[in-house]
């Protein structure tokens, strides 16, 4: 059975972990809160940690599997030579043709925020593709079987598995493949079709973004936000971030940190307010 193959041959599969990050104004500040620079949650938190310890955190979530790392940085402010070298060293340590891509910010480009997501996904070589936004992180315990569950759900017909939800799908109503976090089979990503529909209001009165197009193309009921398993794993985004938090998380016991993060409280769509 396909499911049995995953359990016995997980080392033979390749997973590309795509991370979209940026150096927006304020990323060197000691703390950041959603909405600090306007536009509410669409702005997200920012920190230099998300470019270093954040990459380690995301790759560690898939530890034990053969992974490629693709880190795309939208440079609003230019990285120092020292920081660039540190980030490059982190990415290249994962091997498997891992890549660091830095591009000067170009807000004048139409739908620039969608194209940076697409450009990262185009670089994926793996059998499975994961996408993370920079301000989203994850923890799973060594005993967790959530990665195997991802493979199982995808084999069963789901197209995208996203971050966990505390509500059943009938209540949360999220059909889109959230770019905060999703995993899919590479064959599912029809990126030319996504690009073609970026300016086509085929979902109603608004022009959809990448995650809505992916969900629509996947089909009704094909995007899964699995139930939370707070004693096993958690994927979250920060409502407030303090510099140094991710380093502590990465260096400490996974189960211990998972428990601590859950105790901080989950807000909105899995947002965590770090109280330090």
C-alpha positions in Angstrom: 0.0 0.0 0.0 1.1 3.6 -0.7 0.8 4.4 3.0 3.0 1.4 4.0 5.6 2.6 1.5 5.8 6.0 3.3 6.4 4.4 6.6 9.2 2.1 5.4 10.9 4.4 2.9 10.6 7.9 4.3 14.3 8.5 3.7 13.8 8.0 -0.1 11.3 10.8 -0.5 12.4 14.3 -0.9 10.7 17.4 0.5 11.3 20.9 -0.6 10.8 23.5 2.1 10.1 26.9 0.6 10.3 29.9 2.9 9.3 33.4 1.8 10.9 36.1 4.0 11.7 39.8 3.8 13.8 42.6 5.4 11.0 45.1 6.0 11.8 48.2 8.0 12.0 47.2 11.7 13.4 43.7 11.2 16.4 44.6 13.3 14.3 45.8 16.2 14.3 43.8 19.5 10.5 43.2 19.3 7.7 43.4 16.8 3.9 43.3 17.0 1.4 42.7 14.2 0.2 46.0 12.8 3.2 48.0 14.1 3.7 49.5 10.6 0.0 49.5 9.5 -2.2 47.1 7.5 -2.9 44.9 10.5 -2.2 41.2 10.3 -1.2 41.5 6.6 2.0 43.1 7.8 2.9 40.4 10.3 5.8 40.5 12.7 9.4 41.0 11.5 12.7 40.1 13.0 16.2 39.2 11.9 15.6 35.9 13.8 13.1 34.8 11.2 15.9 34.8 8.6 18.3 32.7 10.8 16.7 30.7 13.7 13.4 30.8 11.8 14.9 28.8 9.0 16.4 26.3 11.4 13.0 25.9 13.1 11.2 25.2 9.9 13.7 22.7 8.6 13.8 21.0 12.0 10.1 20.5 11.8 10.8 18.0 9.0 13.9 16.4 10.7 14.5 12.8 9.7 13.4 13.4 6.1 15.4 14.2 3.0 14.8 18.0 2.6 15.8 20.8 0.3 15.7 24.3 1.6 14.6 27.2 -0.6 14.8 30.6 1.2 13.6 33.6 -0.8 14.3 37.0 0.8 12.4 40.1 -0.5 15.0 42.8 0.4 13.4 46.0 1.5 16.5 46.9 3.4 19.9 45.5 2.2 21.4 42.7 4.3 24.8 43.4 5.8 27.6 41.2 4.3 28.0 39.5 7.7 24.3 38.6 8.0 24.1 37.5 4.4 27.0 35.1 5.0 25.4 33.7 8.1 22.1 33.1 6.3 23.8 31.6 3.4 25.7 29.2 5.6 22.5 28.0 7.3 20.8 27.4 4.0 23.7 25.6 2.3 24.2 23.3 5.3 21.0 21.5 4.3 22.5 20.4 1.0 20.3 18.9 -1.7 20.7 21.8 -4.0 19.4 24.2 -1.3 19.2 27.8 -2.4 19.2 31.3 -0.9 17.6 33.8 -3.3 17.8 37.5 -2.4 16.0 40.0 -4.6 15.6 43.8 -4.2 12.1 44.7 -3.2 9.9 45.8 -6.2 6.6 47.1 -5.0 5.9 48.7 -8.4 5.5 45.2 -9.9 1.9 44.3 -10.2 0.9 41.7 -7.6 4.5 41.5 -6.4 3.4 39.8 -3.1 1.9 36.9 -5.1 4.8 36.5 -7.5 7.4 36.1 -4.8 5.4 33.1 -3.5 5.2 31.7 -7.0 8.9 32.2 -7.7 9.9 30.3 -4.5 7.6 27.4 -5.4 9.0 27.2 -8.9 12.4 26.3 -7.5 11.2 23.2 -5.7 12.7 19.9 -6.7 11.2 17.6 -4.1 8.4 15.0 -4.5 6.6 17.0 -1.8 6.5 20.8 -1.5 6.1 22.8 1.7 5.5 26.5 1.9 6.1 28.7 5.0 5.6 32.4 5.6 8.5 33.8 7.5 6.5 34.6 10.6 5.1 31.1 10.9 6.9 28.5 12.9 6.3 24.9 14.1 7.2 22.3 16.8 6.6 18.6 16.8 7.8 16.1 19.4 10.0 13.2 18.5 7.1 10.9 19.1 4.7 12.8 16.8 3.5 11.0 13.6 2.2 14.2 12.0 4.5 14.0 9.0 3.3 10.5 8.2 -0.2 11.8 8.6 0.5 14.5 6.0 1.5 11.8 3.5 -1.5 9.7 4.3 -4.0 12.5 3.9 -2.4 13.5 0.6 -2.6 9.9 -0.6 -6.3 9.9 0.4 -7.0 12.7 -2.0 -6.5 16.0 -0.1 -4.4 18.4 -2.2 -3.1 20.7 0.5 -2.6 20.2 4.2 -2.4 23.4 6.2 -1.8 24.5 9.8 -4.0 22.9 12.4 -7.4 24.4 13.3 -9.3 24.3 16.6 -12.5 24.2 14.7 -14.0 21.7 12.2 -14.0 22.8 8.5 -17.8 23.5 8.6 -17.1 26.2 11.1 -13.8 27.8 10.0 -14.8 27.7 6.3 -11.2 28.0 5.1 -11.0 26.5 1.6 -7.8 28.3 0.6 -4.3 26.7 0.8 -2.8 29.1 3.4 0.7 30.2 2.5 1.4 30.5 6.2 1.9 26.8 6.0 0.9 24.1 3.5 2.3 20.8 2.2 1.3 19.2 -1.0 2.6 16.8 -3.7 4.6 18.7 -6.3 2.4 17.4 -9.0 -0.5 19.3 -7.5 1.1 22.7 -8.0 -0.1 24.0 -11.4 1.8 27.3 -11.2 1.2 28.4 -14.8 -2.5 28.1 -14.1 -2.1 30.1 -10.9 -0.2 32.9 -12.7 -2.8 32.9 -15.5 -5.6 33.5 -12.9 -3.9 36.1 -10.8 -5.8 38.9 -12.5 -8.9 37.0 -13.3 -11.8 37.5 -10.9 -13.0 33.9 -11.4 -14.0 33.5 -7.7 -16.5 36.4 -7.6 -16.0 40.2 -7.4 -12.5 40.2 -6.0 -9.3 39.3 -7.7 -7.9 36.2 -5.8 -4.5 35.8 -4.3 -2.3 32.7 -4.7 -3.7 30.8 -1.7 -7.3 31.3 -2.9 -6.4 30.2 -6.4 -4.6 27.0 -5.1 -7.7 26.2 -3.1 -10.1 26.8 -5.9 -8.0 24.7 -8.3 -7.7 21.9 -5.8 -11.5 21.6 -5.7 -14.2 21.6 -3.0 -13.2 19.8 0.2 -9.6 19.1 -1.0 -7.9 21.5 1.5 -7.5 20.2 5.0 -6.9 22.1 8.2 -6.3 19.2 10.5 -7.4 19.2 14.2 -5.0 20.5 16.8 -2.8 18.0 18.7 -1.3 20.3 21.3 0.7 17.5 23.0 2.2 16.4 19.6 2.7 19.3 17.3 1.7 22.9 16.7 2.1 25.4 13.8 1.6 29.0 14.6 2.2 32.6 13.6 3.4 35.3 16.0 1.1 38.1 17.1 4.1 39.5 19.0 7.7 38.4 18.7 10.7 39.1 20.9 14.2 38.7 19.5 15.9 35.6 20.9 12.7 33.6 21.3 13.4 31.2 18.4 16.9 30.5 19.5 15.6 29.3 22.8 12.9 27.2 21.2 15.5 25.7 18.8 17.9 24.8 21.5 15.5 23.5 24.2 13.6 20.3 24.5 10.8 20.2 21.8 8.1 18.8 24.2 9.0 21.4 26.8 8.8 24.3 24.4 5.6 22.9 22.8 3.9 22.9 26.2 5.2 26.4 26.9 3.9 27.8 23.6 0.5 26.2 24.1 0.3 27.8 27.5 0.9 31.2 26.1 -2.5 30.9 24.4 -3.6 30.5 20.8 -5.3 33.6 19.3 -7.2 33.9 16.0 -5.9 31.7 13.2 -3.2 30.1 15.4 -1.5 33.3 16.4 0.8 33.2 19.5 1.4 36.2 21.7 4.9 35.6 23.2 4.8 37.1 26.7 8.5 36.4 27.3 
